Amino acid sequence: MNKVCLIGWPGSGKTRFHTMVSQQAQALGLSLREAPGLVWDRGATEQAWLVVDARHRIEDERERAALFNAGDALVLMFWQEVELANQAWWLKQLKSYADNKPYALVMQAGLTDNELLKLMSAAPSAIRPDWPMLARVELTVPRLVLEHFTFVLDAMQRDPEIQLWRAVGVLDTLEYANRVAIEAGRSGFYQYDAGDMPAGCLRLEARALKPAVLEEWLSACYAPGG
């Protein structure tokens, strides 16, 4: 049986892709596993399939090149949500940085057998990237001003010392009566109606998280009256 390790940035869609195709892949003689977090741990007998969240561009050229080089094959997730201009941009990057690597554009319906077989045909080409070790912190937060919180997350993503790679949580916010589920990756921010999920939990993964700095930044987002 062929073996594949799914790698990629936190929040790229590795778990979703694994859930989507694992049974189908097994029927084709393919065993999939997901690398935990920001880890490149392809085994000697495995292919590395790089999973990318295509909803946002990766503007930094060096970061983009290192990412594409990290996989033997490339899996671009959430393609149905990608604007046409960004679809054209991603296809241009694939031609420039990964012209000899097979790739798949993943829609809600998943992949066909032939698309999976195309990924399986990848030749060994992956190069270990210089990804940082991430610190993780889980917090309980009061009611927040969501607009302020998105500014803070953007600043944490851009800060060269903090380098926020992942944020996941369910929040009570000043702007909405319903609870808000939030997700952020290395770039990009997404929010959804959280329904009846319990609010006040926030998980952050970053290169460096200093408690005093984190408390100062988050306290600036607290809604009046908590």
Secondary structure, DSSP 8 states (H G I E B T S, - for coil): -EEEEEE-STTSSHHHHHHHHHHHHHHTTEEEEE--SS-----TTEEEEEEEETTS----HHHHHHHHHT-SEEEEE-GGGS-HHHHHHHHHHHHHH-TTS-EEE-BTTB--HHHHHHHHT--S----------EEEEEE---B-HHHHHHHHHHHHH-TTT-EEEEEEEE-BSS-SS-EEEEE-SS-EEEEE-TT---SEEEEEES---HHHHHHHHHTTB-TT-
